[in-house]
Amino acid sequence: MKTRATALAAAFALAAVPASAEGKLNLYNWGDYINPEVLDRFAEEFGVDVSLDTYSSNEEMLAKIQSGATGYDIIFPSVHMQDIMHTLNLLEKTDINEHPDFANIDPDSLLAKTDPNGEYCLPYAWGTVGIVYNKTLVPELSSWEEFFAIPETTGARITLLDDMREVMAIGLVMTGHSVNSTDPEAIQQATDYLIAHKPDVSAFTYDTQALIASGDIAAGHFFVGVNILVKEQPETLAYTIPAEGATMYQENACVLASAPNKENARKFLEFYLRPEIAALNVAQQMNGTPNIPARALTPDYIKEDPNINLSSETMARLEMFEELGNAIRLYDRAWNRVRTAQ
């Protein structure tokens, strides 16, 4: 998260994926989920022409790859999506774990069930998904219950992400279930909860940052990377992890089996193992890093932010998505009901 689909991303996004050529590297990543300076440094050091295209969800990325999109070298799936793509034989084995600097990576970040040793993908970054709010409209906010009450209590608007798993997770959390539940009754309860609160939701959108900054909404469901904006406007904006619980994510950098520039892709993974490079990304993205030495190099405003440098108490309230197998069909049907409910 990872701030997604913002102006920085638009500046790097391409109308089409460039054709394969020597000296190129084509990234496909979430919104502005990488510091442009990281790309500039890599391009200058290795003499590689780096391009970046962007997506807003794991599902959007997978659908594009499966539809035959070619030319991408590195993608950044969430852990559960990495497992799905591995099963579909879409990922290249890189053996990045054999590089000496792989010792920098926290072993606890090797979360993909299909890649427990890091033979395929490099743990990239992690963060949370909570609520960003405008303090001029809502002075304090600490829970999903308060979030959904905003339209009735203040007349202001709220938004949810246009993301099936993230929205369904709220319903599951608020009805006392795991965000990875495959129990049809639990999913039904979550669906009913969301449908009951849908009249209070103005939109399902990824345009949260622009809406919150302009005051068009009082609060929005969004990724921790929104703290880039919060840092710029601390008197107006704030980010919170809801008391009832929320989700956390980890994205990994993976090379596609169809990548036309595998050598440059491997160089980039090695480059990103450097603590100073991972720390550079964190400083701009304001999320967590699996690179242990990089944590000491991050700015104080990162280290001191309880929504980024999480306490054990906060961690206990968070869950990470898992690959659900055929049970994902239950979520698809539930999400369709939520989206089409009047």
Long-range contacts (C-beta under 8 A, 24 or more apart in sequence): 1-30, 1-33, 1-127, 1-129, 1-222, 1-223, 1-224, 1-225, 1-249, 1-287, 2-30, 2-31, 2-33, 2-125, 2-127, 2-223, 2-224, 2-225, 2-249, 2-251, 2-285, 2-287, 3-31, 3-32, 3-33, 3-209, 3-223, 3-225, 3-226, 3-228, 3-229, 3-285, 4-30, 4-31, 4-32, 4-33, 4-54, 4-56, 4-206, 4-223, 4-225, 5-31, 5-32, 5-54, 5-56, 5-206, 5-207, 6-31, 6-32, 6-209, 6-210, 7-32, 8-32, 8-36, 9-33, 9-52, 9-54, 11-36, 12-36, 12-39, 12-51, 12-52, 12-53, 12-54, 13-52, 13-53, 13-54, 14-51, 14-52, 14-53, 17-51, 17-53, 17-69, 17-70, 17-71, 17-72, 18-51, 18-71, 19-71, 20-71, 20-260, 20-261, 21-49, 23-47, 23-48, 23-49, 23-264, 24-48, 24-49, 24-50, 24-51, 24-260, 24-261, 24-264, 25-49, 25-50, 25-51, 25-73, 25-74, 25-261, 25-264, 25-265, 25-267, 25-268, 26-50, 26-51, 26-53, 26-71, 26-72, 26-73, 26-74, 26-260, 26-261, 27-51, 27-52, 27-53, 27-72, 27-73, 27-74, 27-75, 27-76, 27-268, 28-52, 28-53, 28-54, 28-55, 28-61, 28-64, 28-72, 28-74, 28-75, 28-76, 29-53, 29-54, 29-55, 29-74, 29-75, 29-76, 30-54, 30-55, 30-56, 30-76, 30-251, 31-55, 31-56, 31-206, 32-225, 33-76, 33-125, 33-225, 33-251, 33-285, 34-281, 34-285, 35-280, 35-281, 35-283, 35-284, 35-285, 37-280, 37-284, 38-272, 38-277, 38-280, 38-281, 41-277, 41-280, 42-267, 42-268, 42-271, 45-271, 46-264, 46-267, 46-271, 48-264, 48-267, 56-162, 56-206, 57-162, 57-163, 59-164, 65-90, 65-256, 65-258, 66-90, 70-258, 70-260, 71-260, 72-256, 72-258, 72-259, 73-255, 73-256, 73-259, 73-260, 73-261, 73-262, 73-264, 73-265, 73-268, 74-253, 74-254, 74-255, 74-256, 74-259, 74-265, 74-268, 74-269, 75-253, 75-254, 75-256, 76-124, 76-251, 76-252, 76-253, 76-254, 77-251, 77-252, 77-254, 78-249, 78-250, 78-251, 78-321, 79-111, 79-112, 79-249, 79-250, 79-251, 79-252, 79-320, 79-321, 79-322, 80-320, 80-321, 80-322, 80-323, 80-324, 81-323, 82-112, 82-114, 82-115, 82-120, 82-121, 82-252, 82-254, 83-112, 83-113, 83-114, 83-115, 83-322, 83-323, 84-323, 85-254, 86-112, 86-114, 86-115, 86-120, 87-114, 89-257, 90-256, 90-257, 90-258, 91-120, 91-121, 91-254, 91-255, 91-256, 91-257, 92-120, 92-254, 92-255, 92-256, 92-257, 92-259, 92-262, 92-265, 93-119, 93-120, 94-119, 94-120, 94-121, 94-122, 94-255, 94-265, 94-266, 94-269, 95-119, 96-120, 96-121, 96-122, 96-266, 96-269, 96-270, 96-273, 99-269, 99-270, 99-273, 101-270, 101-273, 101-274, 102-273, 104-273, 104-275, 104-278, 104-291, 104-292, 104-293, 104-294, 105-273, 105-290, 105-291, 105-292, 106-290, 106-291, 106-292, 109-250, 109-290, 111-250, 111-320, 112-252, 113-322, 113-323, 115-252, 120-254, 120-255, 121-252, 121-253, 121-254, 121-255, 122-252, 122-253, 122-254, 122-269, 122-272, 122-273, 123-250, 123-252, 123-290, 124-250, 124-251, 124-252, 124-253, 124-272, 124-290, 125-250, 125-251, 125-281, 125-282, 125-285, 125-287, 125-288, 125-289, 125-290, 126-248, 126-249, 126-250, 126-251, 126-287, 126-288, 126-289, 126-290, 127-223, 127-224, 127-225, 127-248, 127-249, 127-287, 127-288, 127-308, 128-223, 128-224, 128-241, 128-246, 128-247, 128-248, 128-249, 128-307, 128-310, 128-318, 129-161, 129-166, 129-169, 129-221, 129-222, 129-223, 129-224, 129-246, 129-247, 129-248, 129-249, 130-221, 130-222, 130-224, 130-239, 130-240, 130-241, 130-242, 130-246, 130-307, 131-219, 131-220, 131-221, 131-222, 131-239, 131-240, 131-242, 132-208, 132-209, 132-212, 132-219, 132-220, 132-222, 132-226, 132-229, 132-230, 132-237, 132-238, 132-239, 133-212, 133-218, 133-219, 133-220, 133-237, 133-238, 133-239, 133-240, 134-212, 134-215, 134-217, 134-218, 134-219, 134-236, 134-237, 135-235, 135-236, 135-237, 135-238, 136-215, 136-236, 137-215, 137-218, 137-219, 138-218, 138-219, 141-219, 141-238, 141-240, 142-240, 142-242, 142-243, 143-242, 143-243, 143-244, 144-170, 144-173, 144-174, 144-242, 144-244, 145-174, 145-244, 147-219, 147-221, 147-242, 148-197, 148-200, 150-200, 150-218, 150-219, 151-200, 151-202, 152-200, 154-218, 156-217, 156-218, 156-219, 157-202, 157-216, 157-217, 157-218, 158-200, 158-201, 158-202, 158-217, 158-218, 158-219, 158-220, 158-221, 159-201, 159-202, 159-203, 159-204, 159-205, 159-208, 159-211, 159-217, 159-219, 159-220, 159-221, 160-201, 160-203, 160-204, 160-205, 160-220, 160-221, 161-204, 161-205, 161-206, 161-208, 161-221, 161-222, 162-204, 162-205, 162-206, 164-331, 164-332, 164-335, 165-247, 165-321, 165-331, 166-221, 166-247, 167-194, 167-204, 167-221, 167-335, 167-338, 168-194, 168-331, 168-334, 168-335, 168-338, 169-246, 169-247, 169-319, 169-321, 170-194, 170-221, 173-242, 173-244, 173-245, 173-246, 174-244, 178-319, 179-247, 179-319, 179-321, 180-319, 180-321, 180-322, 180-324, 182-324, 182-325, 182-327, 182-330, 184-330, 187-330, 187-331, 187-334, 188-334, 190-334, 191-334, 191-337, 191-338, 194-338, 195-337, 195-338, 195-341, 198-338, 198-341, 204-339, 212-237, 213-237, 223-249, 224-286, 224-287, 224-307, 224-308, 225-285, 225-286, 225-287, 227-286, 227-305, 227-307, 227-308, 228-284, 228-285, 228-286, 231-286, 231-301, 239-307, 240-307, 241-307, 241-314, 241-317, 241-318, 243-317, 244-317, 245-317, 245-318, 245-319, 246-317, 246-318, 247-318, 247-319, 247-320, 247-321, 248-315, 248-318, 248-319, 248-320, 249-320, 249-321, 250-290, 250-320
